[in-house]
Amino acid sequence: MPKILIATLCDDVREEIAGKVSIMGIFNQFRVADFRSPMRPFWIYARIEFENEGDYPITVELRTVEGQRIFQIQSVAQLPTIPERPDRPSTRVPPVADLKFKIDNLSLPRDGLYEVAFFHNEQLLQTVQIEAVVQRPAFVQ
Amino acid sequence: MQPIGQMPRYSYYIAWSPEDRQFVATFLELAGLSGLGDTIAEAIKELNEALRVWTETAQKENFELPEPSMQAPCVIVDARFMGEDPYITELAKVLPGEFLPEGEVGQTVSLSEVIKVRQAGQVIEL
């Protein structure tokens, strides 16, 4: 059974040449000035641990906590088998896959609680809750 | 021919197809349609052409298309194979293995090794 190690919404995800990942601007609240307008871009990032290498279907869904689906993505986490090399030490760390989705131009129907849900073969792995709140304009005298 | 303005404005999902070695664009609301392309723009153009044909078929065959799920089309990009500018900075990730010497797919190659290959007269398309 895949295990979610990290799952978050953030402003940006950057991958370094050496394979390290930097997650910038983690948040758990959408501040929306006008629900008729699209929000600024954001990212969904997840690091998932698997028992073995292979291709694993992963579904990511954004929905209200009441269950109204906003969108659903069908993705595949790919963990290629890395050929062993005598000059490299073998590792016993379980293989992991990173999922990174950039969401642009999303509009939400209303304020309230939402969640990002991760599934593998229709089995729920984890949810991340996020709240959409109305961003009131700053009061200027 | 269906005018573009009368077609439903669905949201896009852009990913990379390792089998086709091309970008693949689908609609979130109508996952059965897809478009392939060497660039994201090409994939989206092909997808919209598929939607145009499908919309005409729906009118002829009298079946309903799903309603767009959002007020404005949302664009979701599977960014595992892309950087901010895939064609300049991250092309090796967009086309994994494409730039590695024969038999070295899946392994890292240092810059000095690339230079050696170039000096040996082998062409690496960038």
Interface residues (C-beta under 8 A of the other chain):
Chain A: V13 E15 R36 P38 W43 R69 I70 F71 Q72 I73 Q74 S75 Q78 P80 I82 P83 R85 D98 L99 K100 F101 K102 I103 D104 N105 L106 S107
Chain B: S11 Y13 A15 P18 L28 A31 S69 M70 Q71 A72 P73 C74 V75 I76 V77 D78 A79 R80 G83 K93 G106 Q107
